[in-house]
């Protein structure tokens, strides 16, 4: 069984991910393209 990482936004747990590096990469790309606030 693979261990999951917890995802927090502003101190609130919003979910779990199997691949935290993939999440970071996707969020950075979305931020660069204007899909997310630069504060996220």
PDBQT receptor file of N, H, CA, C and O in Angstrom, charges set to zero:
ATOM      1  N   UNK A   1       0.841  -1.174   0.000  1.00  0.00    +0.000 N 
ATOM      2  CA  UNK A   1       0.000   0.000   0.000  1.00  0.00    +0.000 C 
ATOM      3  C   UNK A   1       0.890   1.242   0.000  1.00  0.00    +0.000 C 
ATOM      4  O   UNK A   1       1.817   1.355   0.801  1.00  0.00    +0.000 OA
ATOM      5  N   UNK A   2       0.596   2.162  -0.901  1.00  0.00    +0.000 N 
ATOM      6  H   UNK A   2      -0.158   2.070  -1.552  1.00  0.00    +0.000 HD
ATOM      7  CA  UNK A   2       1.390   3.365  -1.039  1.00  0.00    +0.000 C 
ATOM      8  C   UNK A   2       0.934   4.421  -0.032  1.00  0.00    +0.000 C 
ATOM      9  O   UNK A   2      -0.261   4.591   0.213  1.00  0.00    +0.000 OA
ATOM     10  N   UNK A   3       1.877   5.103   0.527  1.00  0.00    +0.000 N 
ATOM     11  H   UNK A   3       2.848   4.964   0.328  1.00  0.00    +0.000 HD
ATOM     12  CA  UNK A   3       1.567   6.145   1.505  1.00  0.00    +0.000 C 
ATOM     13  C   UNK A   3       1.123   7.420   0.788  1.00  0.00    +0.000 C 
ATOM     14  O   UNK A   3       1.723   7.809  -0.214  1.00  0.00    +0.000 OA
ATOM     15  N   UNK A   4       0.090   8.060   1.291  1.00  0.00    +0.000 N 
ATOM     16  H   UNK A   4      -0.396   7.744   2.105  1.00  0.00    +0.000 HD
ATOM     17  CA  UNK A   4      -0.412   9.292   0.701  1.00  0.00    +0.000 C 
ATOM     18  C   UNK A   4       0.051  10.497   1.512  1.00  0.00    +0.000 C 
ATOM     19  O   UNK A   4       0.316  10.398   2.710  1.00  0.00    +0.000 OA
ATOM     20  N   UNK A   5       0.141  11.636   0.831  1.00  0.00    +0.000 N 
ATOM     21  H   UNK A   5      -0.075  11.716  -0.142  1.00  0.00    +0.000 HD
ATOM     22  CA  UNK A   5       0.516  12.886   1.486  1.00  0.00    +0.000 C 
ATOM     23  C   UNK A   5      -0.718  13.752   1.661  1.00  0.00    +0.000 C 
ATOM     24  O   UNK A   5      -1.592  13.790   0.795  1.00  0.00    +0.000 OA
ATOM     25  N   UNK A   6      -0.780  14.440   2.777  1.00  0.00    +0.000 N 
ATOM     26  H   UNK A   6      -0.070  14.409   3.481  1.00  0.00    +0.000 HD
ATOM     27  CA  UNK A   6      -1.896  15.344   3.049  1.00  0.00    +0.000 C 
ATOM     28  C   UNK A   6      -1.659  16.679   2.356  1.00  0.00    +0.000 C 
ATOM     29  O   UNK A   6      -0.523  17.143   2.262  1.00  0.00    +0.000 OA
ATOM     30  N   UNK A   7      -2.731  17.293   1.871  1.00  0.00    +0.000 N 
ATOM     31  H   UNK A   7      -3.654  16.916   1.947  1.00  0.00    +0.000 HD
ATOM     32  CA  UNK A   7      -2.661  18.590   1.204  1.00  0.00    +0.000 C 
ATOM     33  C   UNK A   7      -3.440  19.602   2.044  1.00  0.00    +0.000 C 
ATOM     34  O   UNK A   7      -4.624  19.422   2.326  1.00  0.00    +0.000 OA
ATOM     35  N   UNK A   8      -2.745  20.669   2.435  1.00  0.00    +0.000 N 
ATOM     36  H   UNK A   8      -1.782  20.816   2.207  1.00  0.00    +0.000 HD
ATOM     37  CA  UNK A   8      -3.356  21.731   3.235  1.00  0.00    +0.000 C 
ATOM     38  C   UNK A   8      -3.350  23.029   2.442  1.00  0.00    +0.000 C 
ATOM     39  O   UNK A   8      -2.388  23.324   1.732  1.00  0.00    +0.000 OA
ATOM     40  N   UNK A   9      -4.423  23.805   2.563  1.00  0.00    +0.000 N 
ATOM     41  H   UNK A   9      -5.204  23.565   3.140  1.00  0.00    +0.000 HD
ATOM     42  CA  UNK A   9      -4.488  25.159   2.006  1.00  0.00    +0.000 C 
ATOM     43  C   UNK A   9      -4.987  26.062   3.125  1.00  0.00    +0.000 C 
ATOM     44  O   UNK A   9      -6.052  25.829   3.697  1.00  0.00    +0.000 OA
ATOM     45  N   UNK A  10      -4.214  27.086   3.429  1.00  0.00    +0.000 N 
ATOM     46  H   UNK A  10      -3.349  27.275   2.964  1.00  0.00    +0.000 HD
ATOM     47  CA  UNK A  10      -4.541  28.007   4.528  1.00  0.00    +0.000 C 
ATOM     48  C   UNK A  10      -4.819  27.265   5.826  1.00  0.00    +0.000 C 
ATOM     49  O   UNK A  10      -5.704  27.652   6.589  1.00  0.00    +0.000 OA
ATOM     50  N   UNK A  11      -4.072  26.210   6.075  1.00  0.00    +0.000 N 
ATOM     51  H   UNK A  11      -3.352  25.896   5.455  1.00  0.00    +0.000 HD
ATOM     52  CA  UNK A  11      -4.202  25.459   7.313  1.00  0.00    +0.000 C 
ATOM     53  C   UNK A  11      -5.317  24.434   7.344  1.00  0.00    +0.000 C 
ATOM     54  O   UNK A  11      -5.466  23.711   8.329  1.00  0.00    +0.000 OA
ATOM     55  N   UNK A  12      -6.109  24.358   6.273  1.00  0.00    +0.000 N 
ATOM     56  H   UNK A  12      -5.988  24.945   5.472  1.00  0.00    +0.000 HD
ATOM     57  CA  UNK A  12      -7.222  23.400   6.218  1.00  0.00    +0.000 C 
ATOM     58  C   UNK A  12      -6.843  22.210   5.340  1.00  0.00    +0.000 C 
ATOM     59  O   UNK A  12      -6.351  22.381   4.224  1.00  0.00    +0.000 OA
ATOM     60  N   UNK A  13      -7.075  21.021   5.848  1.00  0.00    +0.000 N 
ATOM     61  H   UNK A  13      -7.475  20.882   6.754  1.00  0.00    +0.000 HD
ATOM     62  CA  UNK A  13      -6.826  19.811   5.068  1.00  0.00    +0.000 C 
ATOM     63  C   UNK A  13      -7.862  19.734   3.954  1.00  0.00    +0.000 C 
ATOM     64  O   UNK A  13      -9.065  19.714   4.217  1.00  0.00    +0.000 OA
ATOM     65  N   UNK A  14      -7.388  19.691   2.697  1.00  0.00    +0.000 N 
ATOM     66  H   UNK A  14      -6.411  19.708   2.483  1.00  0.00    +0.000 HD
ATOM     67  CA  UNK A  14      -8.333  19.639   1.579  1.00  0.00    +0.000 C 
ATOM     68  C   UNK A  14      -8.313  18.308   0.846  1.00  0.00    +0.000 C 
ATOM     69  O   UNK A  14      -9.185  18.045   0.019  1.00  0.00    +0.000 OA
ATOM     70  N   UNK A  15      -7.326  17.463   1.138  1.00  0.00    +0.000 N 
ATOM     71  H   UNK A  15      -6.617  17.677   1.810  1.00  0.00    +0.000 HD
ATOM     72  CA  UNK A  15      -7.309  16.168   0.482  1.00  0.00    +0.000 C 
ATOM     73  C   UNK A  15      -6.003  15.423   0.664  1.00  0.00    +0.000 C 
ATOM     74  O   UNK A  15      -5.118  15.843   1.410  1.00  0.00    +0.000 OA
ATOM     75  N   UNK A  16      -5.907  14.302  -0.041  1.00  0.00    +0.000 N 
ATOM     76  H   UNK A  16      -6.626  13.961  -0.646  1.00  0.00    +0.000 HD
ATOM     77  CA  UNK A  16      -4.733  13.438  -0.023  1.00  0.00    +0.000 C 
ATOM     78  C   UNK A  16      -4.271  13.205  -1.452  1.00  0.00    +0.000 C 
ATOM     79  O   UNK A  16      -5.087  13.152  -2.372  1.00  0.00    +0.000 OA
ATOM     80  N   UNK A  17      -2.970  13.065  -1.638  1.00  0.00    +0.000 N 
ATOM     81  H   UNK A  17      -2.307  13.108  -0.890  1.00  0.00    +0.000 HD
ATOM     82  CA  UNK A  17      -2.425  12.775  -2.964  1.00  0.00    +0.000 C 
ATOM     83  C   UNK A  17      -1.438  11.621  -2.873  1.00  0.00    +0.000 C 
ATOM     84  O   UNK A  17      -0.760  11.444  -1.861  1.00  0.00    +0.000 OA
ATOM     85  N   UNK A  18      -1.368  10.839  -3.949  1.00  0.00    +0.000 N 
ATOM     86  H   UNK A  18      -1.919  10.983  -4.771  1.00  0.00    +0.000 HD
ATOM     87  CA  UNK A  18      -0.411   9.738  -4.029  1.00  0.00    +0.000 C 
ATOM     88  C   UNK A  18       0.971  10.228  -4.445  1.00  0.00    +0.000 C 
ATOM     89  O   UNK A  18       1.984   9.664  -4.029  1.00  0.00    +0.000 OA
ATOM     90  N   UNK A  19       1.016  11.283  -5.271  1.00  0.00    +0.000 N 
ATOM     91  H   UNK A  19       0.193  11.740  -5.610  1.00  0.00    +0.000 HD
ATOM     92  CA  UNK A  19       2.276  11.766  -5.829  1.00  0.00    +0.000 C 
ATOM     93  C   UNK A  19       2.415  13.270  -5.568  1.00  0.00    +0.000 C 
ATOM     94  O   UNK A  19       2.004  14.078  -6.401  1.00  0.00    +0.000 OA
ATOM     95  N   UNK A  20       2.983  13.650  -4.431  1.00  0.00    +0.000 N 
ATOM     96  H   UNK A  20       3.316  12.994  -3.754  1.00  0.00    +0.000 HD
ATOM     97  CA  UNK A  20       3.069  15.076  -4.104  1.00  0.00    +0.000 C 
ATOM     98  C   UNK A  20       3.924  15.877  -5.085  1.00  0.00    +0.000 C 
ATOM     99  O   UNK A  20       3.633  17.049  -5.325  1.00  0.00    +0.000 OA
ATOM    100  N   UNK A  21       4.956  15.287  -5.649  1.00  0.00    +0.000 N 
ATOM    101  H   UNK A  21       5.193  14.335  -5.454  1.00  0.00    +0.000 HD
ATOM    102  CA  UNK A  21       5.786  16.002  -6.621  1.00  0.00    +0.000 C 
ATOM    103  C   UNK A  21       4.986  16.365  -7.861  1.00  0.00    +0.000 C 
ATOM    104  O   UNK A  21       5.158  17.450  -8.415  1.00  0.00    +0.000 OA
ATOM    105  N   UNK A  22       4.112  15.467  -8.300  1.00  0.00    +0.000 N 
ATOM    106  H   UNK A  22       3.972  14.586  -7.850  1.00  0.00    +0.000 HD
ATOM    107  CA  UNK A  22       3.256  15.746  -9.451  1.00  0.00    +0.000 C 
ATOM    108  C   UNK A  22       2.308  16.897  -9.133  1.00  0.00    +0.000 C 
ATOM    109  O   UNK A  22       2.099  17.775  -9.971  1.00  0.00    +0.000 OA
ATOM    110  N   UNK A  23       1.736  16.901  -7.938  1.00  0.00    +0.000 N 
ATOM    111  H   UNK A  23       1.906  16.188  -7.258  1.00  0.00    +0.000 HD
ATOM    112  CA  UNK A  23       0.841  17.993  -7.536  1.00  0.00    +0.000 C 
ATOM    113  C   UNK A  23       1.580  19.327  -7.558  1.00  0.00    +0.000 C 
ATOM    114  O   UNK A  23       1.056  20.314  -8.073  1.00  0.00    +0.000 OA
ATOM    115  N   UNK A  24       2.775  19.365  -7.011  1.00  0.00    +0.000 N 
ATOM    116  H   UNK A  24       3.201  18.563  -6.592  1.00  0.00    +0.000 HD
ATOM    117  CA  UNK A  24       3.566  20.599  -6.988  1.00  0.00    +0.000 C 
ATOM    118  C   UNK A  24       3.849  21.070  -8.409  1.00  0.00    +0.000 C 
ATOM    119  O   UNK A  24       3.704  22.255  -8.708  1.00  0.00    +0.000 OA
ATOM    120  N   UNK A  25       4.247  20.167  -9.279  1.00  0.00    +0.000 N 
ATOM    121  H   UNK A  25       4.365  19.204  -9.037  1.00  0.00    +0.000 HD
ATOM    122  CA  UNK A  25       4.543  20.528 -10.669  1.00  0.00    +0.000 C 
ATOM    123  C   UNK A  25       3.313  21.083 -11.372  1.00  0.00    +0.000 C 
ATOM    124  O   UNK A  25       3.395  22.088 -12.079  1.00  0.00    +0.000 OA
ATOM    125  N   UNK A  26       2.173  20.429 -11.179  1.00  0.00    +0.000 N 
ATOM    126  H   UNK A  26       2.106  19.612 -10.606  1.00  0.00    +0.000 HD
ATOM    127  CA  UNK A  26       0.929  20.888 -11.821  1.00  0.00    +0.000 C 
ATOM    128  C   UNK A  26       0.486  22.253 -11.289  1.00  0.00    +0.000 C 
ATOM    129  O   UNK A  26       0.049  23.112 -12.055  1.00  0.00    +0.000 OA
ATOM    130  N   UNK A  27       0.600  22.442  -9.988  1.00  0.00    +0.000 N 
ATOM    131  H   UNK A  27       0.954  21.744  -9.365  1.00  0.00    +0.000 HD
ATOM    132  CA  UNK A  27       0.190  23.728  -9.413  1.00  0.00    +0.000 C 
ATOM    133  C   UNK A  27       1.111  24.855  -9.869  1.00  0.00    +0.000 C 
ATOM    134  O   UNK A  27       0.644  25.961 -10.140  1.00  0.00    +0.000 OA
ATOM    135  N   UNK A  28       2.400  24.590  -9.956  1.00  0.00    +0.000 N 
ATOM    136  H   UNK A  28       2.780  23.691  -9.736  1.00  0.00    +0.000 HD
ATOM    137  CA  UNK A  28       3.331  25.614 -10.450  1.00  0.00    +0.000 C 
ATOM    138  C   UNK A  28       3.010  25.983 -11.891  1.00  0.00    +0.000 C 
ATOM    139  O   UNK A  28       3.019  27.159 -12.256  1.00  0.00    +0.000 OA
ATOM    140  N   UNK A  29       2.728  24.975 -12.706  1.00  0.00    +0.000 N 
ATOM    141  H   UNK A  29       2.721  24.020 -12.409  1.00  0.00    +0.000 HD
ATOM    142  CA  UNK A  29       2.389  25.233 -14.109  1.00  0.00    +0.000 C 
ATOM    143  C   UNK A  29       1.093  26.037 -14.214  1.00  0.00    +0.000 C 
ATOM    144  O   UNK A  29       1.010  26.974 -15.007  1.00  0.00    +0.000 OA
ATOM    145  N   UNK A  30       0.087  25.679 -13.426  1.00  0.00    +0.000 N 
ATOM    146  H   UNK A  30       0.154  24.918 -12.782  1.00  0.00    +0.000 HD
ATOM    147  CA  UNK A  30      -1.181  26.419 -13.443  1.00  0.00    +0.000 C 
ATOM    148  C   UNK A  30      -0.968  27.869 -13.000  1.00  0.00    +0.000 C 
ATOM    149  O   UNK A  30      -1.573  28.787 -13.553  1.00  0.00    +0.000 OA
ATOM    150  N   UNK A  31      -0.115  28.067 -12.010  1.00  0.00    +0.000 N 
ATOM    151  H   UNK A  31       0.377  27.322 -11.560  1.00  0.00    +0.000 HD
ATOM    152  CA  UNK A  31       0.166  29.419 -11.521  1.00  0.00    +0.000 C 
ATOM    153  C   UNK A  31       0.862  30.240 -12.602  1.00  0.00    +0.000 C 
ATOM    154  O   UNK A  31       0.546  31.414 -12.793  1.00  0.00    +0.000 OA
ATOM    155  N   UNK A  32       1.799  29.632 -13.302  1.00  0.00    +0.000 N 
ATOM    156  H   UNK A  32       2.056  28.678 -13.147  1.00  0.00    +0.000 HD
ATOM    157  CA  UNK A  32       2.523  30.332 -14.374  1.00  0.00    +0.000 C 
ATOM    158  C   UNK A  32       1.601  30.729 -15.520  1.00  0.00    +0.000 C 
ATOM    159  O   UNK A  32       1.794  31.767 -16.152  1.00  0.00    +0.000 OA
ATOM    160  N   UNK A  33       0.597  29.894 -15.782  1.00  0.00    +0.000 N 
ATOM    161  H   UNK A  33       0.440  29.051 -15.268  1.00  0.00    +0.000 HD
ATOM    162  CA  UNK A  33      -0.346  30.171 -16.879  1.00  0.00    +0.000 C 
ATOM    163  C   UNK A  33      -1.513  31.058 -16.452  1.00  0.00    +0.000 C 
ATOM    164  O   UNK A  33      -2.385  31.373 -17.263  1.00  0.00    +0.000 OA
ATOM    165  N   UNK A  34      -1.531  31.458 -15.189  1.00  0.00    +0.000 N 
ATOM    166  H   UNK A  34      -0.824  31.202 -14.530  1.00  0.00    +0.000 HD
ATOM    167  CA  UNK A  34      -2.587  32.340 -14.706  1.00  0.00    +0.000 C 
ATOM    168  C   UNK A  34      -3.831  31.624 -14.223  1.00  0.00    +0.000 C 
ATOM    169  O   UNK A  34      -4.848  32.262 -13.953  1.00  0.00    +0.000 OA
ATOM    170  N   UNK A  35      -3.764  30.301 -14.109  1.00  0.00    +0.000 N 
ATOM    171  H   UNK A  35      -2.938  29.783 -14.329  1.00  0.00    +0.000 HD
ATOM    172  CA  UNK A  35      -4.915  29.524 -13.666  1.00  0.00    +0.000 C 
ATOM    173  C   UNK A  35      -5.105  29.527 -12.160  1.00  0.00    +0.000 C 
ATOM    174  O   UNK A  35      -6.171  29.159 -11.665  1.00  0.00    +0.000 OA
ATOM    175  N   UNK A  36      -4.069  29.944 -11.421  1.00  0.00    +0.000 N 
ATOM    176  H   UNK A  36      -3.204  30.242 -11.823  1.00  0.00    +0.000 HD
ATOM    177  CA  UNK A  36      -4.132  30.044  -9.956  1.00  0.00    +0.000 C 
ATOM    178  C   UNK A  36      -3.533  31.374  -9.537  1.00  0.00    +0.000 C 
ATOM    179  O   UNK A  36      -2.680  31.933 -10.226  1.00  0.00    +0.000 OA
ATOM    180  N   UNK A  37      -3.987  31.864  -8.413  1.00  0.00    +0.000 N 
ATOM    181  H   UNK A  37      -4.680  31.410  -7.853  1.00  0.00    +0.000 HD
ATOM    182  CA  UNK A  37      -3.409  33.073  -7.846  1.00  0.00    +0.000 C 
ATOM    183  C   UNK A  37      -1.947  32.807  -7.486  1.00  0.00    +0.000 C 
ATOM    184  O   UNK A  37      -1.584  31.686  -7.129  1.00  0.00    +0.000 OA
ATOM    185  N   UNK A  38      -1.123  33.827  -7.581  1.00  0.00    +0.000 N 
ATOM    186  H   UNK A  38      -1.417  34.737  -7.871  1.00  0.00    +0.000 HD
ATOM    187  CA  UNK A  38       0.288  33.671  -7.201  1.00  0.00    +0.000 C 
ATOM    188  C   UNK A  38       0.435  33.467  -5.702  1.00  0.00    +0.000 C 
ATOM    189  O   UNK A  38       1.517  33.114  -5.232  1.00  0.00    +0.000 OA
ATOM    190  N   UNK A  39      -0.637  33.683  -4.939  1.00  0.00    +0.000 N 
ATOM    191  H   UNK A  39      -1.516  33.969  -5.320  1.00  0.00    +0.000 HD
ATOM    192  CA  UNK A  39      -0.602  33.490  -3.491  1.00  0.00    +0.000 C 
ATOM    193  C   UNK A  39      -0.824  32.043  -3.083  1.00  0.00    +0.000 C 
ATOM    194  O   UNK A  39      -0.659  31.702  -1.912  1.00  0.00    +0.000 OA
ATOM    195  N   UNK A  40      -1.197  31.183  -4.032  1.00  0.00    +0.000 N 
ATOM    196  H   UNK A  40      -1.331  31.460  -4.983  1.00  0.00    +0.000 HD
ATOM    197  CA  UNK A  40      -1.435  29.764  -3.720  1.00  0.00    +0.000 C 
ATOM    198  C   UNK A  40      -0.126  29.027  -3.833  1.00  0.00    +0.000 C 
ATOM    199  O   UNK A  40      -0.078  27.816  -3.615  1.00  0.00    +0.000 OA
TER     200      UNK A  40
